[in-house]
Amino acid sequence: MSPRRRTTLRDIAESLDLSVNTVSRALADKDAVGVETRRRVKAEAERLGYVPNTMARSLVLQNAMTLGLVITNPSNPFYARLISAIEERGRTRGYSLMLMVTEDSVDNERRAAEELMRWGVDGVLAIPVQHGAEHWERLRKSGVPLVLLNRDLPGLDVDLVGVDYYAGSRAATEHALSTGATELYLVEEDLDISPVAERIRGFRDTLATHGLAAPDDAVVRVASPEGVSVSVPFDPGPAYELGAGLARRAGPGAVVLAGNDYHALGLCRAFAEQGLRVGVDIGVIGHGDHPFSAYLDPPLTTVRLPAPEVGRAGIDRLLEHVETAGGSGGEAAGPAHTLLPPELIVRASVPETAGGEG
């Protein structure tokens, strides 16, 4: 059976022997149409299964009431919460959300930018791949406002709303040092992105502030698996694999900071298998405060990231640009960078005194 043709205003008009204009005005509750006519039109629209064509309406009004969201990895718990906050805020303002996933591929990102321009979205929020900005410049020149989230693109003169990863890393490192630990490691993703760079910078700067050397091997990189989509769920496996070697290197009371809680989870398992008691013989600090973190044994000290706040601040900033220009894509104010502070959540995975039980 072939699919049924979409019901149009003309179908309703012909069924009721009315003009298309009268039907349109009745469905829009215009005063020029009588109450009884409006009732009849709405009842017939319901019977025929009429649904307004939003795309056709947007062509008339030159406002699609749709925003694009370009994201790298929706399985990242931080981004999942970000998406939820953006969708909820947009919905309350009458906007729908078109989600595009790049998997940290610049080719996918370029394709996403082109698609969003073709669809005529009112504005775009993007977590950029951070390699190439030409496609984003074309999008802006086409009149579509753009706000970056979580990652910056130097040279692209647009707003950024993200997390102060540098401050979060410094807070975690300071906490480790406050226990008296002098041997610290940072386990990080092997990705050339600004959040990773800022966490490493915060780690090294904090050690330098305390007059401590930060040898190159103090930062341990977790290699991304080759040939696997980066959109697969976060996996503690790679950090677990290198945890045994790190356990043999670490001295009594060492503290290991991890770039995300999944890496921390893998490290905790590896350390336990090597006979090290997390929170007693060795310390572990995560990053993200994902839901499982409080339920580990011992509960994980970690850095809580303000994902919903970033999402809400980002879409609010974008809608300032969209609505100030009446949907034409003009700028509301000069570009601004807003970095929201994370929060250190202290639990039991770091010994209170370096060197183990005292």
Disulfide bonds with the S-S distance in Angstrom:
none
